[in-house]
């Protein structure tokens, strides 16, 4: 498992594309919705990350295959 803070978008992106660790996001205390929230929710819906919760059991997450996406682009 790898734990990353929610504001570290570059590290989150790297973690979901590389390696074999399951990615768990540590939410930050905040008073307003950040620009990262939609990004994180999309990753969560795709089971690429888990949002950390003290009461939740840690689970496996998927990896995003960037190579497949890049190969599907026709220029």
N, C-alpha and C positions, 0 to 999 in steps of 0.2 A: 504494500500500500504506500502511496505517496500522498502527503497532505500539503495542500497549496492554499494560500489565502485567495479570497474571491477577487481581489483587485489585481492579481498577477495574471493577466490575460495571456501574455506571451508564454509563461511557464505552463499554464493550463493547456494551451494549444499544443505546445511541445509534448506534454505528457500524454495527451489523448492520441497523438500520432506515433509516438515512439516508445520503445521499451515494452516491458511486460507488466509494469506496476498497475494496480487498480488505483484510480484517481479519486480522491476524496477532497471536497472543497470545504474550507473553513470560512464560514461567513463572518463578516466584520459587523460590529455594531454600527448602525447608521440611522439617520433620521429621515432620509429621503431615498427614493429609488435611484439607483445609479445606472449608468449607461451599460454596465456589465450584466445587469440582472437578466435581460432578455437573452443574451449570449449564454449565460449559465443555465437558464431554463431550457433552452434548445438542446444543450449538451446533455442535460439531465433526461429529457424526453427520449433522446437517442440512446440512453443508457451508457453514455461515454464518461459520465462523472456521477458521483454520489455527493449530495450535500450532507456534511457531517451533522449528526444529531447525537447528543449524549445517550439517548435511549434507543437508538437504532443499531441494528447489527450491521457490521461492515460487510459489503458484498462485492462481488466481482463486477468490473465494468468492461465494456468493449473498447476496442481500438478503432480509430478512424483511419481508413486506408487512403491517404492523400494521393498515392501513386495512381490508384484506380480513377480518381476524380480528374487528375491532370491528364491522364491518357484519354479520357473521354472528351476532352475539349478539342474541337477542330478549329484551327486558325486559318 
